[in-house]
Amino acid sequence: MSRSRRALIQKLQTFQQDTGLPLTLAEHHGMTLVEFYGGRAGKRYFRGMLAEAGLTAPIEGEHEEYIRRLPSALTINSRSWLTFLIDFIEKGKEPTNADERRMLIMFYYTFHRAAPEKLGLSSIEEGVQRVLSCEAFGAELVDIFKYNLAHLRFVDKINSFPYTCPLDIHCMYSIDQVLAAFGYWNAHQSPAFREGVKYFADEQTDIFFITLNKSDKDFSPSTLYEDYAINECLFHWQTQSRVSEHTATAQRYIHHRETGNRIALFVREYKEEHGYTSPFVFLGEADYVSHEGNKPMSFVWRLREEMPAKMVAVANKCIV
């Protein structure tokens, strides 16, 4: 159950006296991290509320812009990325390979909305250090990441891409994090992206961002596609309304295996939940099964990894 900021601060003030337990982020009163941190307008975080409760000294320079971006950090649930971030922040462990260097860029774009040069920064590293320049904020991130790591209840899987892309199958990522993972957002550029699909020509990979439950408020009639799971392996997906069978895009989809192209699916139930923009679950690669229709076209894809049971339940609109 969500609680108001004032109620949480009052609870924090008496927590140790009432329970005899140490006051840590892990002890947040039966609430999920998302509920504890509140909706987008709340701008609340653990150490900020401790200061308001008079339990710690006020924090100078509260990183307001970074606090607003915390929701994208709350949902990180990749074991490899969490482990790297904890070691990087807590122990100063530098990236040792291409995947870890890309993970650092993903972290940068979790908190920054543009490439370093556009923000007056000299590098990704300077942007990351700016996020961590407030020691209390860095400690808060470590607490969040350790909590998430300790509460994982699923087994993620390494992707089979033949290039650097540190995304783990069945883990959650924001669009910004995905674009950084593929190198589209990097140390030099962060091109505007508003589509639900993206083709990375160098990697010969198409990615689809799929929101299952669309609302008229967020999507125009021409973008209210029919996307749903047929079962744990098959996924029905509809293209944008301008795609016809004879376009280069459609032919790339249909013949992707013969041409060496790859298809990857990212799926979420709603655009927004709990006042936050929802992350996408990376379902891994998929292979062409069939298609029908025209402008838009409907495709059936076969996932190489079975969809998590929890997602099948929400993605299968055929269940009555």
Buried (B, 14 or more C-beta within 10 A) or exposed (E): EBBEBEEBBEBBBEBEEEEEEEBEBEEBBEBEBBBBBBBEEBBBBBBBBBBBBEBBEEBEEBBEEBBBBBBBBBBBBBBBBBBBBBBBBBEEBEBEEEBBBBBBBBBBBBBBEEBBEEEEBEEBBEBBEBBBEBEBBBBBBBBBBBBBBEEEEEEBBEBEBEEBBBBBBBBBBBBBBBBBBBBBBBBEEBEEBEEBBBBBEEBBBBBBBBBBEBEEEEBEEEBBBEBBBBEBBBBBBBBBBEBBBEBEBBEBBBEBEEEEBBBBBBBBBBBBEBBBBBBBBBBBBBEBBEBEBEEBBBBBBBBBBEBBEEBBEBBBBEEE
